[in-house]
């Protein structure tokens, strides 16, 4: 599973980093993905972060 943040869409609210800090972090007021693949243990919270993103800037690829 892979997470992608569309940086041009991200508003920097930080909700994803708060929901799933294993996968997302804030850099220069924009969310970024920490690694290449979403750790299996964080899959549920990564999907939750994507669903809760207010501007739909996160894509989760299975």
HELIX and SHEET records of a PDB file:
HELIX    1   1 UNK A   15  UNK A   19  1                                   5    
HELIX    2   2 UNK A   40  UNK A   42  5                                   3    
HELIX    3   3 UNK A   43  UNK A   52  1                                  10    
SHEET    1   A 2 UNK A   2  UNK A   5  0                                        
SHEET    2   A 2 UNK A  58  UNK A  61 -1                                        
SHEET    1   B 2 UNK A  24  UNK A  27  0                                        
SHEET    2   B 2 UNK A  30  UNK A  33 -1                                        
END                                                                             
